Every structure is written in C-alpha cells, then in structure tokens.
Amino acid sequence: MVTGHLGINKAANGNILRGPNDVMERWRQYFEQTFNEEFPHLPIPFVKSVQGPVLPVAPAEVSEAVRKMKPNKATGPDDIPADV
C-alpha cells in the first residue's frame, strides 16, 4: 500500500483522484496504455544481395590502415587498439 504524499493525480476524464487505490489504479492504466501501444510495422524493403568475388586484402593495406588510425581512441568490435 502506498503511504505518504500522493500529490494531485487526475483520472483520464480529468477528475481529481483522492483515494490511494484510485491513484494506483490510474497509474496502472497509464503504464498499461503507454507500454502496450501498438505501432504500425512497415515492411522491410527487399534488396538483392550483391554477389561477386571477394577481393584479397594485402598485409601492406592492413599496415597502412592501422598506421593512419589515431591513437587513444576507443577500440572497435575486435577490441584491438590502434596503438598496439
């Protein structure tokens, strides 16, 4: 049971709620309405996949890319910092 100061709460029709049970019921209604709202789901557009040969990556290209990276930056998904 809620005790203490409840503040002023209004019902959906604008009337002031005075009892703690009425206030709790209004909060339940509010959260139920807020968090159970349905949104339209737009269809995901279909895109044809790109097929072709996977080009090889030369070690020199990797070295050059790492050299160009700035130090003291956050790591990427591989969790390897650039200044290693």
N, CA, C and O atoms as CSV, one atom per row, in Angstrom:
chain,resi,resn,atom,element,x,y,z
A,1,MET,N,N,0.839,-1.176,0.000
A,1,MET,CA,C,0.000,0.000,0.000
A,1,MET,C,C,0.883,1.238,0.000
A,1,MET,O,O,1.898,1.291,0.694
A,2,VAL,N,N,0.493,2.212,-0.770
A,2,VAL,CA,C,1.244,3.457,-0.853
A,2,VAL,C,C,0.885,4.334,0.333
A,2,VAL,O,O,-0.290,4.493,0.662
A,3,THR,N,N,1.897,4.901,0.973
A,3,THR,CA,C,1.642,5.804,2.093
A,3,THR,C,C,2.390,7.091,1.856
A,3,THR,O,O,3.312,7.137,1.042
A,4,GLY,N,N,2.003,8.129,2.553
A,4,GLY,CA,C,2.687,9.401,2.416
A,4,GLY,C,C,2.001,10.295,1.399
A,4,GLY,O,O,0.828,10.102,1.079
A,5,HIS,N,N,2.725,11.256,0.902
A,5,HIS,CA,C,2.196,12.261,-0.021
A,5,HIS,C,C,1.993,11.658,-1.406
A,5,HIS,O,O,2.913,11.069,-1.974
A,6,LEU,N,N,0.791,11.808,-1.945
A,6,LEU,CA,C,0.489,11.268,-3.265
A,6,LEU,C,C,0.494,12.334,-4.346
A,6,LEU,O,O,0.617,12.001,-5.525
A,7,GLY,N,N,0.367,13.601,-3.987
A,7,GLY,CA,C,0.287,14.647,-4.987
A,7,GLY,C,C,-1.099,14.673,-5.616
A,7,GLY,O,O,-2.009,13.984,-5.157
A,8,ILE,N,N,-1.252,15.464,-6.658
A,8,ILE,CA,C,-2.535,15.556,-7.344
A,8,ILE,C,C,-2.471,14.692,-8.588
A,8,ILE,O,O,-1.592,14.861,-9.433
A,9,ASN,N,N,-3.397,13.778,-8.691
A,9,ASN,CA,C,-3.490,12.907,-9.854
A,9,ASN,C,C,-4.894,13.016,-10.407
A,9,ASN,O,O,-5.872,13.112,-9.665
A,10,LYS,N,N,-4.972,12.998,-11.740
A,10,LYS,CA,C,-6.269,13.116,-12.393
A,10,LYS,C,C,-6.594,11.839,-13.138
A,10,LYS,O,O,-5.712,11.150,-13.650
A,11,ALA,N,N,-7.880,11.541,-13.184
A,11,ALA,CA,C,-8.355,10.402,-13.963
A,11,ALA,C,C,-8.294,10.770,-15.441
A,11,ALA,O,O,-8.044,11.924,-15.787
A,12,ALA,N,N,-8.518,9.803,-16.298
A,12,ALA,CA,C,-8.478,10.039,-17.738
A,12,ALA,C,C,-9.503,11.088,-18.160
A,12,ALA,O,O,-9.298,11.788,-19.152
A,13,ASN,N,N,-10.598,11.203,-17.419
A,13,ASN,CA,C,-11.630,12.183,-17.759
A,13,ASN,C,C,-11.370,13.553,-17.136
A,13,ASN,O,O,-12.160,14.475,-17.339
A,14,GLY,N,N,-10.280,13.709,-16.381
A,14,GLY,CA,C,-9.913,14.997,-15.806
A,14,GLY,C,C,-10.309,15.187,-14.354
A,14,GLY,O,O,-9.894,16.169,-13.740
A,15,ASN,N,N,-11.086,14.295,-13.789
A,15,ASN,CA,C,-11.476,14.403,-12.378
A,15,ASN,C,C,-10.283,14.116,-11.476
A,15,ASN,O,O,-9.449,13.266,-11.787
A,16,ILE,N,N,-10.209,14.828,-10.364
A,16,ILE,CA,C,-9.116,14.632,-9.410
A,16,ILE,C,C,-9.364,13.359,-8.614
A,16,ILE,O,O,-10.463,13.123,-8.111
A,17,LEU,N,N,-8.322,12.544,-8.510
A,17,LEU,CA,C,-8.406,11.300,-7.745
A,17,LEU,C,C,-7.944,11.573,-6.324
A,17,LEU,O,O,-6.922,12.226,-6.115
A,18,ARG,N,N,-8.683,11.082,-5.358
A,18,ARG,CA,C,-8.369,11.386,-3.965
A,18,ARG,C,C,-7.884,10.169,-3.181
A,18,ARG,O,O,-7.029,10.313,-2.307
A,19,GLY,N,N,-8.389,9.011,-3.458
A,19,GLY,CA,C,-8.006,7.831,-2.697
A,19,GLY,C,C,-6.758,7.163,-3.253
A,19,GLY,O,O,-6.536,7.178,-4.464
A,20,PRO,N,N,-5.936,6.572,-2.379
A,20,PRO,CA,C,-4.711,5.921,-2.845
A,20,PRO,C,C,-4.982,4.770,-3.813
A,20,PRO,O,O,-4.204,4.548,-4.740
A,21,ASN,N,N,-6.073,4.040,-3.607
A,21,ASN,CA,C,-6.383,2.949,-4.533
A,21,ASN,C,C,-6.758,3.482,-5.909
A,21,ASN,O,O,-6.413,2.882,-6.927
A,22,ASP,N,N,-7.471,4.621,-5.940
A,22,ASP,CA,C,-7.823,5.237,-7.220
A,22,ASP,C,C,-6.571,5.723,-7.946
A,22,ASP,O,O,-6.453,5.582,-9.163
A,23,VAL,N,N,-5.640,6.295,-7.185
A,23,VAL,CA,C,-4.389,6.786,-7.775
A,23,VAL,C,C,-3.577,5.620,-8.329
A,23,VAL,O,O,-3.063,5.700,-9.444
A,24,MET,N,N,-3.458,4.539,-7.563
A,24,MET,CA,C,-2.701,3.368,-8.041
A,24,MET,C,C,-3.343,2.772,-9.287
A,24,MET,O,O,-2.639,2.361,-10.209
A,25,GLU,N,N,-4.657,2.723,-9.321
A,25,GLU,CA,C,-5.354,2.185,-10.493
A,25,GLU,C,C,-5.108,3.069,-11.716
A,25,GLU,O,O,-4.930,2.564,-12.824
A,26,ARG,N,N,-5.099,4.383,-11.513
A,26,ARG,CA,C,-4.844,5.289,-12.639
A,26,ARG,C,C,-3.423,5.118,-13.152
A,26,ARG,O,O,-3.202,5.141,-14.363
A,27,TRP,N,N,-2.449,4.947,-12.253
A,27,TRP,CA,C,-1.070,4.721,-12.682
A,27,TRP,C,C,-0.966,3.400,-13.449
A,27,TRP,O,O,-0.259,3.314,-14.453
A,28,ARG,N,N,-1.670,2.378,-12.973
A,28,ARG,CA,C,-1.666,1.101,-13.685
A,28,ARG,C,C,-2.217,1.280,-15.094
A,28,ARG,O,O,-1.646,0.770,-16.058
A,29,GLN,N,N,-3.329,2.007,-15.212
A,29,GLN,CA,C,-3.918,2.255,-16.530
A,29,GLN,C,C,-2.950,3.025,-17.422
A,29,GLN,O,O,-2.795,2.707,-18.601
A,30,TYR,N,N,-2.297,4.044,-16.852
A,30,TYR,CA,C,-1.366,4.872,-17.609
A,30,TYR,C,C,-0.219,4.037,-18.172
A,30,TYR,O,O,0.086,4.114,-19.363
A,31,PHE,N,N,0.415,3.240,-17.315
A,31,PHE,CA,C,1.547,2.441,-17.778
A,31,PHE,C,C,1.108,1.342,-18.734
A,31,PHE,O,O,1.827,1.024,-19.681
A,32,GLU,N,N,-0.045,0.768,-18.504
A,32,GLU,CA,C,-0.548,-0.253,-19.422
A,32,GLU,C,C,-0.777,0.352,-20.804
A,32,GLU,O,O,-0.436,-0.260,-21.817
A,33,GLN,N,N,-1.347,1.536,-20.845
A,33,GLN,CA,C,-1.603,2.212,-22.117
A,33,GLN,C,C,-0.291,2.637,-22.778
A,33,GLN,O,O,-0.126,2.489,-23.989
A,34,THR,N,N,0.633,3.160,-21.987
A,34,THR,CA,C,1.891,3.670,-22.535
A,34,THR,C,C,2.771,2.561,-23.090
A,34,THR,O,O,3.315,2.697,-24.185
A,35,PHE,N,N,2.918,1.468,-22.354
A,35,PHE,CA,C,3.873,0.438,-22.741
A,35,PHE,C,C,3.272,-0.690,-23.562
A,35,PHE,O,O,3.996,-1.600,-23.967
A,36,ASN,N,N,1.984,-0.659,-23.817
A,36,ASN,CA,C,1.364,-1.689,-24.644
A,36,ASN,C,C,0.789,-1.110,-25.924
A,36,ASN,O,O,-0.076,-1.720,-26.552
A,37,GLU,N,N,1.264,0.056,-26.311
A,37,GLU,CA,C,0.771,0.701,-27.519
A,37,GLU,C,C,1.311,-0.024,-28.744
A,37,GLU,O,O,2.496,-0.351,-28.811
A,38,GLU,N,N,0.448,-0.269,-29.698
A,38,GLU,CA,C,0.853,-0.924,-30.938
A,38,GLU,C,C,1.245,0.133,-31.964
A,38,GLU,O,O,0.557,1.141,-32.126
A,39,PHE,N,N,2.333,-0.103,-32.641
A,39,PHE,CA,C,2.793,0.787,-33.689
A,39,PHE,C,C,2.747,0.042,-35.012
A,39,PHE,O,O,2.934,-1.174,-35.051
A,40,PRO,N,N,2.501,0.762,-36.085
A,40,PRO,CA,C,2.498,0.085,-37.385
A,40,PRO,C,C,3.914,-0.372,-37.736
A,40,PRO,O,O,4.884,0.359,-37.541
A,41,HIS,N,N,4.008,-1.563,-38.245
A,41,HIS,CA,C,5.306,-2.099,-38.638
A,41,HIS,C,C,5.389,-2.058,-40.155
A,41,HIS,O,O,4.717,-2.820,-40.850
A,42,LEU,N,N,6.216,-1.166,-40.650
A,42,LEU,CA,C,6.381,-1.048,-42.089
A,42,LEU,C,C,7.174,-2.241,-42.598
A,42,LEU,O,O,8.075,-2.725,-41.913
A,43,PRO,N,N,6.849,-2.715,-43.784
A,43,PRO,CA,C,7.601,-3.859,-44.306
A,43,PRO,C,C,9.053,-3.475,-44.584
A,43,PRO,O,O,9.351,-2.352,-44.991
A,44,ILE,N,N,9.930,-4.418,-44.360
A,44,ILE,CA,C,11.348,-4.203,-44.627
A,44,ILE,C,C,11.569,-4.365,-46.124
A,44,ILE,O,O,11.205,-5.392,-46.697
A,45,PRO,N,N,12.162,-3.361,-46.758
A,45,PRO,CA,C,12.349,-3.474,-48.207
A,45,PRO,C,C,13.332,-4.591,-48.552
A,45,PRO,O,O,14.317,-4.818,-47.849
A,46,PHE,N,N,13.041,-5.269,-49.635
A,46,PHE,CA,C,13.901,-6.355,-50.087
A,46,PHE,C,C,14.967,-5.781,-51.013
A,46,PHE,O,O,14.654,-5.047,-51.951
A,47,VAL,N,N,16.202,-6.113,-50.752
A,47,VAL,CA,C,17.316,-5.671,-51.578
A,47,VAL,C,C,18.038,-6.911,-52.063
A,47,VAL,O,O,18.359,-7.807,-51.282
A,48,LYS,N,N,18.288,-6.951,-53.353
A,48,LYS,CA,C,19.003,-8.100,-53.899
A,48,LYS,C,C,20.411,-8.148,-53.311
A,48,LYS,O,O,21.065,-7.119,-53.142
A,49,SER,N,N,20.856,-9.343,-53.007
A,49,SER,CA,C,22.196,-9.481,-52.457
A,49,SER,C,C,23.231,-9.254,-53.556
A,49,SER,O,O,23.010,-9.559,-54.728
A,50,VAL,N,N,24.342,-8.720,-53.137
A,50,VAL,CA,C,25.429,-8.456,-54.071
A,50,VAL,C,C,26.341,-9.671,-54.069
A,50,VAL,O,O,26.833,-10.099,-53.025
A,51,GLN,N,N,26.551,-10.203,-55.229
A,51,GLN,CA,C,27.423,-11.366,-55.331
A,51,GLN,C,C,28.611,-11.019,-56.216
A,51,GLN,O,O,28.503,-10.226,-57.151
A,52,GLY,N,N,29.694,-11.604,-55.911
A,52,GLY,CA,C,30.890,-11.371,-56.694
A,52,GLY,C,C,32.088,-11.922,-55.958
A,52,GLY,O,O,31.968,-12.428,-54.842
A,53,PRO,N,N,33.222,-11.824,-56.575
A,53,PRO,CA,C,34.422,-12.359,-55.926
A,53,PRO,C,C,34.827,-11.498,-54.725
A,53,PRO,O,O,34.687,-10.275,-54.743
A,54,VAL,N,N,35.322,-12.155,-53.701
A,54,VAL,CA,C,35.846,-11.460,-52.528
A,54,VAL,C,C,37.298,-11.129,-52.825
A,54,VAL,O,O,38.126,-12.013,-53.046
A,55,LEU,N,N,37.585,-9.837,-52.825
A,55,LEU,CA,C,38.937,-9.409,-53.168
A,55,LEU,C,C,39.876,-9.641,-51.984
A,55,LEU,O,O,39.500,-9.368,-50.844
A,56,PRO,N,N,41.068,-10.131,-52.229
A,56,PRO,CA,C,42.016,-10.366,-51.139
A,56,PRO,C,C,42.529,-9.041,-50.565
A,56,PRO,O,O,42.617,-8.034,-51.267
A,57,VAL,N,N,42.864,-9.069,-49.280
A,57,VAL,CA,C,43.414,-7.896,-48.609
A,57,VAL,C,C,44.894,-8.158,-48.377
A,57,VAL,O,O,45.278,-9.155,-47.766
A,58,ALA,N,N,45.706,-7.255,-48.870
A,58,ALA,CA,C,47.156,-7.407,-48.739
A,58,ALA,C,C,47.603,-6.956,-47.347
A,58,ALA,O,O,47.028,-6.016,-46.797
A,59,PRO,N,N,48.608,-7.599,-46.773
A,59,PRO,CA,C,49.126,-7.175,-45.465
A,59,PRO,C,C,49.571,-5.714,-45.455
A,59,PRO,O,O,49.452,-5.041,-44.431
A,60,ALA,N,N,50.076,-5.222,-46.565
A,60,ALA,CA,C,50.508,-3.826,-46.634
A,60,ALA,C,C,49.316,-2.880,-46.482
A,60,ALA,O,O,49.447,-1.805,-45.897
A,61,GLU,N,N,48.160,-3.276,-47.006
A,61,GLU,CA,C,46.954,-2.454,-46.873
A,61,GLU,C,C,46.521,-2.368,-45.411
A,61,GLU,O,O,46.106,-1.310,-44.938
A,62,VAL,N,N,46.622,-3.489,-44.707
A,62,VAL,CA,C,46.258,-3.509,-43.290
A,62,VAL,C,C,47.219,-2.632,-42.501
A,62,VAL,O,O,46.787,-1.844,-41.660
A,63,SER,N,N,48.496,-2.758,-42.757
A,63,SER,CA,C,49.502,-1.954,-42.053
A,63,SER,C,C,49.268,-0.467,-42.291
A,63,SER,O,O,49.365,0.336,-41.362
A,64,GLU,N,N,48.964,-0.104,-43.521
A,64,GLU,CA,C,48.726,1.298,-43.855
A,64,GLU,C,C,47.474,1.824,-43.142
A,64,GLU,O,O,47.476,2.945,-42.633
A,65,ALA,N,N,46.417,1.025,-43.103
A,65,ALA,CA,C,45.183,1.444,-42.438
A,65,ALA,C,C,45.407,1.621,-40.938
A,65,ALA,O,O,44.911,2.583,-40.352
A,66,VAL,N,N,46.142,0.711,-40.313
A,66,VAL,CA,C,46.426,0.815,-38.878
A,66,VAL,C,C,47.316,2.014,-38.600
A,66,VAL,O,O,47.138,2.696,-37.590
A,67,ARG,N,N,48.263,2.277,-39.475
A,67,ARG,CA,C,49.167,3.417,-39.300
A,67,ARG,C,C,48.398,4.738,-39.343
A,67,ARG,O,O,48.755,5.683,-38.640
A,68,LYS,N,N,47.356,4.812,-40.154
A,68,LYS,CA,C,46.577,6.042,-40.300
A,68,LYS,C,C,45.599,6.270,-39.145
A,68,LYS,O,O,45.056,7.366,-39.004
A,69,MET,N,N,45.372,5.251,-38.324
A,69,MET,CA,C,44.425,5.394,-37.219
A,69,MET,C,C,45.013,6.271,-36.123
A,69,MET,O,O,46.215,6.234,-35.857
A,70,LYS,N,N,44.152,7.060,-35.493
A,70,LYS,CA,C,44.596,7.949,-34.426
A,70,LYS,C,C,44.743,7.159,-33.125
A,70,LYS,O,O,43.932,6.274,-32.851
A,71,PRO,N,N,45.766,7.464,-32.319
A,71,PRO,CA,C,45.950,6.752,-31.047
A,71,PRO,C,C,44.943,7.223,-29.999
A,71,PRO,O,O,44.300,8.261,-30.158
A,72,ASN,N,N,44.819,6.450,-28.937
A,72,ASN,CA,C,43.966,6.774,-27.786
A,72,ASN,C,C,42.492,6.913,-28.148
A,72,ASN,O,O,41.788,7.739,-27.569
A,73,LYS,N,N,42.030,6.125,-29.085
A,73,LYS,CA,C,40.614,6.103,-29.457
A,73,LYS,C,C,40.010,4.784,-29.002
A,73,LYS,O,O,40.728,3.818,-28.743
A,74,ALA,N,N,38.699,4.750,-28.906
A,74,ALA,CA,C,38.005,3.539,-28.479
A,74,ALA,C,C,38.244,2.414,-29.475
A,74,ALA,O,O,38.377,2.644,-30.677
A,75,THR,N,N,38.294,1.206,-28.956
A,75,THR,CA,C,38.501,0.050,-29.820
A,75,THR,C,C,37.215,-0.290,-30.557
A,75,THR,O,O,36.125,0.118,-30.155
A,76,GLY,N,N,37.357,-1.031,-31.623
A,76,GLY,CA,C,36.207,-1.481,-32.395
A,76,GLY,C,C,35.708,-2.814,-31.883
A,76,GLY,O,O,36.043,-3.225,-30.773
A,77,PRO,N,N,34.894,-3.501,-32.702
A,77,PRO,CA,C,34.338,-4.788,-32.276
A,77,PRO,C,C,35.404,-5.850,-32.009
A,77,PRO,O,O,35.166,-6.791,-31.251
A,78,ASP,N,N,36.589,-5.701,-32.635
A,78,ASP,CA,C,37.647,-6.689,-32.421
A,78,ASP,C,C,38.401,-6.452,-31.110
A,78,ASP,O,O,39.195,-7.292,-30.688
A,79,ASP,N,N,38.149,-5.301,-30.462
A,79,ASP,CA,C,38.749,-4.945,-29.179
A,79,ASP,C,C,40.269,-4.822,-29.245
A,79,ASP,O,O,40.957,-5.026,-28.245
A,80,ILE,N,N,40.788,-4.490,-30.421
A,80,ILE,CA,C,42.232,-4.300,-30.584
A,80,ILE,C,C,42.493,-2.812,-30.777
A,80,ILE,O,O,42.009,-2.227,-31.746
A,81,PRO,N,N,43.250,-2.183,-29.871
A,81,PRO,CA,C,43.530,-0.755,-30.037
A,81,PRO,C,C,44.502,-0.517,-31.188
A,81,PRO,O,O,45.298,-1.391,-31.531
A,82,ALA,N,N,44.430,0.677,-31.783
A,82,ALA,CA,C,45.277,1.003,-32.929
A,82,ALA,C,C,46.739,1.160,-32.536
A,82,ALA,O,O,47.621,0.990,-33.377
A,83,ASP,N,N,47.012,1.477,-31.286
A,83,ASP,CA,C,48.397,1.734,-30.888
A,83,ASP,C,C,49.111,0.496,-30.359
A,83,ASP,O,O,50.032,0.614,-29.550
A,84,VAL,N,N,48.700,-0.682,-30.803
A,84,VAL,CA,C,49.385,-1.916,-30.406
A,84,VAL,C,C,50.557,-2.130,-31.328
A,84,VAL,O,O,51.285,-3.113,-31.184
